Amino acid sequence: MNFFDRLHDRIRTVDSVVSVGLDPDPSRIPDHLQEHDLPRWAFNRRLIDATHDHAAVFKPNAAFYEDPDGWAALEETIAYAHGKDVPVLLDAKRADIGNTTRQYAQLLAKADAITVNPYMGRDSLQPFLSNEEAGVFVLCRTSNPGGADIQDLELETGEPVYERVAALADRWNENDNVGLVVGATQPAELEELREQVPELPFLVPGIGAQGGDAEAAVEYGLADGVGLVNSSRGIIFAGEDDGEEFARASAQAAKRLKKRLNRYR
């Protein structure tokens, strides 16, 4: 089975489309974990234990692991998540050309899916797209305010850049392994893109700390029931002031988000 088949089964098993973002900002890891050899791994392990019953996937962001200890923590995190039967989507936003992008694509030897940047065109993504078992989420309409600087620019055809990206991603989906990243902070664009590419699953960030539209995220983010709605800080730092009991609040936050999203499924 490819990634989206496995994700479909996972969503049914836990009755959840929640993506738990594992972004262990070192400055926010609880004090009692700071003395561990790999504090980020110690933090993530407790979060995985607390939230895996509510997680369709775990989504570590590569930016929080870009050092030797960080990569070690990431490898431990991925292996532990797999031990809980939870797929891992690496939020890396990679792309390049030639041998460089082939090296980036090796990240899929560990993670089950990855986010990629389409700015350099198809050849920069081909090593990802050709991996039939992996999921490839193409940045399309992101949740940050500055996303409009380029994504909303109008082409000569009259369409905005993000709609052209969606059309290209749909064309590149030869192995049924492509999805789109579309932010929950842009519900109108979510609806438009769902009409344009009805079969592509979306990864929808922006719920929680960014205040995205949960109802729109579910109504337009899922394709035949498959898709993901991500929350990172709203879950993993829910118990930031709770000391050694921080993971309990994270479990409650993940469960609340699952119930909230399921009202619209």
TIVEX-74458 format. One record per residue (C-alpha): x, y, z; residue in one letter. Coordinates in pm, whole numbers. Each point is the difference from the previous one (the first is absolute). Layout:
! residues N
((X Y Z) 'A')
...
This chain:
! residues 265
((0 0 0) 'M')
((117 353 -67) 'N')
((-2 275 261) 'F')
((-354 118 -63) 'F')
((-138 -354 22) 'D')
((176 -42 334) 'R')
((-120 342 111) 'L')
((-358 -97 -87) 'H')
((31 -306 223) 'D')
((157 200 280) 'R')
((-277 262 -12) 'I')
((-261 -273 30) 'R')
((186 -174 283) 'T')
((27 305 226) 'V')
((-300 189 -143) 'D')
((217 307 -41) 'S')
((148 228 -267) 'V')
((223 179 251) 'V')
((363 54 -92) 'S')
((204 64 314) 'V')
((292 227 -85) 'G')
((312 -93 193) 'L')
((191 329 6) 'D')
((213 -24 316) 'P')
((128 354 43) 'D')
((298 -57 235) 'P')
((-80 317 196) 'S')
((-348 -134 85) 'R')
((87 -357 100) 'I')
((-79 -53 371) 'P')
((290 47 239) 'D')
((-13 -358 130) 'H')
((84 -130 -350) 'L')
((288 235 -72) 'Q')
((259 -229 162) 'E')
((-81 -293 -230) 'H')
((253 -92 -267) 'D')
((-258 89 -266) 'L')
((-255 237 158) 'P')
((-200 30 -324) 'R')
((-37 -376 -19) 'W')
((-96 -23 368) 'A')
((-264 269 -61) 'F')
((-134 -166 -314) 'N')
((-18 -345 157) 'R')
((-228 126 274) 'R')
((-215 184 -253) 'L')
((-32 -309 -218) 'I')
((-98 -211 300) 'D')
((-262 258 97) 'A')
((-152 77 -342) 'T')
((40 -301 -229) 'H')
((-357 -118 58) 'D')
((-122 325 -156) 'H')
((260 45 -276) 'A')
((-46 -96 -363) 'A')
((363 99 -52) 'V')
((286 164 182) 'F')
((157 290 -189) 'K')
((348 102 116) 'P')
((128 321 -158) 'N')
((359 -43 -116) 'A')
((92 353 109) 'A')
((1 -117 364) 'F')
((247 -281 -67) 'Y')
((270 159 -217) 'E')
((304 -97 208) 'D')
((167 -333 90) 'P')
((-192 -55 323) 'D')
((-315 115 -174) 'G')
((30 -254 -279) 'W')
((61 -271 257) 'A')
((-311 113 186) 'A')
((-197 -2 -325) 'L')
((105 -354 -85) 'E')
((-103 -120 345) 'E')
((-328 189 -32) 'T')
((-86 -155 -336) 'I')
((85 -351 116) 'A')
((-206 41 317) 'Y')
((-301 137 -189) 'A')
((19 -297 -236) 'H')
((5 -225 304) 'G')
((-339 149 90) 'K')
((-123 -66 -357) 'D')
((-20 373 -75) 'V')
((130 124 -339) 'P')
((249 287 -4) 'V')
((-23 300 -231) 'L')
((326 194 -6) 'L')
((-64 370 -50) 'D')
((321 80 -186) 'A')
((-115 212 -297) 'K')
((287 -137 -207) 'R')
((71 30 -372) 'A')
((303 58 -221) 'D')
((143 -136 -322) 'I')
((219 -290 -103) 'G')
((192 -193 260) 'N')
((-99 244 274) 'T')
((-369 -80 -18) 'T')
((80 -372 -25) 'R')
((183 37 332) 'Q')
((-297 182 153) 'Y')
((-231 -277 -118) 'A')
((195 -248 211) 'Q')
((-182 146 299) 'L')
((-289 -218 -112) 'L')
((201 -307 97) 'A')
((-100 87 358) 'K')
((-315 213 -19) 'A')
((-320 -106 -176) 'D')
((-79 334 -163) 'A')
((158 340 -51) 'I')
((-90 358 -88) 'T')
((167 146 -310) 'V')
((36 341 -162) 'N')
((-111 18 -366) 'P')
((178 328 -83) 'Y')
((272 -171 -209) 'M')
((-241 -212 -203) 'G')
((-58 -367 -63) 'R')
((359 -114 -44) 'D')
((79 128 350) 'S')
((-275 -226 139) 'L')
((37 -305 -221) 'Q')
((199 -214 249) 'P')
((-281 53 252) 'F')
((-281 -54 -249) 'L')
((153 -322 -132) 'S')
((-10 -159 346) 'N')
((-332 -180 -37) 'E')
((-30 -96 368) 'E')
((64 347 144) 'A')
((-230 299 37) 'G')
((102 331 -157) 'V')
((-176 316 121) 'F')
((62 294 -232) 'V')
((-9 350 149) 'L')
((-293 177 -163) 'C')
((-177 264 213) 'R')
((180 38 329) 'T')
((-143 127 327) 'S')
((243 287 60) 'N')
((-102 358 -89) 'P')
((299 44 -231) 'G')
((-108 -294 -211) 'G')
((-207 242 -204) 'A')
((314 182 -118) 'D')
((59 -263 -267) 'I')
((-282 -254 23) 'Q')
((-272 255 -80) 'D')
((175 158 -298) 'L')
((-215 -13 -311) 'E')
((138 -174 -308) 'L')
((-74 101 -358) 'E')
((-270 -267 -5) 'T')
((-179 184 280) 'G')
((58 -273 257) 'E')
((206 59 316) 'P')
((328 -182 46) 'V')
((-141 -233 267) 'Y')
((-268 -128 -239) 'E')
((266 -75 -263) 'R')
((198 -189 264) 'V')
((-308 -208 82) 'A')
((-56 -78 -368) 'A')
((362 -105 -42) 'L')
((-8 -216 312) 'A')
((-312 -172 -133) 'D')
((185 -69 -325) 'R')
((303 -132 189) 'W')
((-214 -246 198) 'N')
((80 -294 -226) 'E')
((68 -231 295) 'N')
((-295 111 214) 'D')
((246 131 259) 'N')
((-46 378 -21) 'V')
((-184 232 237) 'G')
((-6 376 54) 'L')
((83 226 294) 'V')
((-286 250 32) 'V')
((-32 216 310) 'G')
((-310 12 217) 'A')
((43 378 27) 'T')
((-121 29 -361) 'Q')
((-342 -176 -3) 'P')
((-113 154 -329) 'A')
((309 -131 -175) 'E')
((-53 -338 164) 'L')
((-344 -23 -154) 'E')
((120 113 -344) 'E')
((288 -245 -4) 'L')
((-219 -291 107) 'R')
((-224 70 -301) 'E')
((304 20 -225) 'Q')
((175 -319 119) 'V')
((-270 -222 155) 'P')
((223 -306 38) 'E')
((309 145 170) 'L')
((18 -28 381) 'P')
((99 319 180) 'F')
((227 58 295) 'L')
((-164 296 172) 'V')
((220 195 243) 'P')
((-104 308 193) 'G')
((-242 -153 252) 'I')
((70 94 360) 'G')
((260 272 56) 'A')
((-67 155 -344) 'Q')
((-378 5 46) 'G')
((-97 -181 -319) 'G')
((-353 -108 -94) 'D')
((-52 -355 131) 'A')
((-330 -56 -181) 'E')
((143 104 -337) 'A')
((311 -207 65) 'A')
((-210 -314 31) 'V')
((-266 81 -261) 'E')
((252 80 -272) 'Y')
((320 -163 121) 'G')
((-111 -361 -35) 'L')
((-21 -195 -325) 'A')
((-217 -311 48) 'D')
((62 31 371) 'G')
((379 26 -31) 'V')
((187 312 105) 'G')
((172 154 299) 'L')
((-58 300 224) 'V')
((311 99 190) 'N')
((55 157 338) 'S')
((348 37 145) 'S')
((41 258 277) 'R')
((-365 -27 103) 'G')
((60 -363 95) 'I')
((362 -48 95) 'I')
((21 311 219) 'F')
((-349 -24 148) 'A')
((156 -99 332) 'G')
((296 237 -17) 'E')
((-63 123 355) 'D')
((-72 -345 142) 'D')
((357 -119 59) 'G')
((35 -378 0) 'E')
((-370 -43 -78) 'E')
((22 191 -330) 'F')
((-90 -300 -216) 'A')
((-337 -43 169) 'R')
((-114 339 -129) 'A')
((131 -91 -346) 'S')
((-211 -316 2) 'A')
((-306 201 95) 'Q')
((69 259 -271) 'A')
((39 -268 -267) 'A')
((-320 -171 111) 'K')
((-193 330 -3) 'R')
((121 79 -350) 'L')
((-97 -347 -121) 'K')
((-352 43 139) 'K')
((-27 350 -142) 'R')
((102 -112 -349) 'L')
((-218 -310 13) 'N')
((-309 216 44) 'R')
((50 113 -359) 'Y')
((107 -331 -154) 'R')
